[in-house]
Amino acid sequence: MKPKRLLALLMAVVTVVSVFTISASAANTEDTYYTYTWNNYSRYDYTPTRNKTNATPVYIKTQEYTLPYNGYYARTLYGTTANNATKFASASEYWINNYTAYVIRANGTSVSQIKKYVRIRGHYSDTTYSWGDCKIAWSPDTTNASNYTYLN
C-alpha cells in the first residue's frame, strides 16, 4: 500500500473512532419538564426515570410562579431498570423554597449512579394546602455542576 493511501485510511479510522467515542460518552443534560401533582391522598410524586451517564449530580429547577406554599422537598432515587428506581440516592430530602437552580449529589449510597436510572421524588408536606401544578426542569446529569447551588 502506498504511504499516502495508508495515511488516508488511518485518518478515516481515527475519525470514525473519535465520533463514536464522543457520542458514547455524552452526558444526559437535556432538561425534562415535569409537573408534580400532589393531592389529599398523596403528598409524594415522582418524575419519570432517566438514564444517568456520568457521576455529576442531578439538576433541578422549579419553574417561575409554580412554587407551592411553604416550598417542597426533593430527593433523588435510583435503580438498575426504569421500573425499579426506588432506592435512595440522596441521603435526605432537601427543602426547595425558591426558583434557584440546584444540584443534588448521590450522597446516600456508595453505589455508582453511572448507567443507573434516576428520578426525583417531590414531597409537599404542608397538609393545610393542596397544590397540584409545581413545574420543574430536571436532568440526571449536570454540565458545570460547580455553577449551581448544592442542596447536599
Number of C-alpha atoms within 10 A of each C-alpha: 6 6 8 9 10 11 12 11 12 11 12 12 11 11 12 10 11 12 10 10 11 10 9 10 10 11 19 16 17 13 16 14 16 17 18 22 19 20 15 10 7 11 19 17 18 18 18 15 21 21 22 23 19 18 16 22 24 26 24 25 19 23 18 12 11 18 19 20 13 13 16 21 17 22 23 29 24 27 20 15 14 16 11 13 21 16 14 20 25 23 16 16 18 17 16 21 14 17 15 14 19 20 25 27 19 24 15 14 14 8 11 11 23 15 15 21 23 31 25 28 20 26 22 27 16 14 10 7 13 17 18 15 15 21 19 22 16 24 26 32 26 24 16 8 16 11 11 16 13 15 17 14
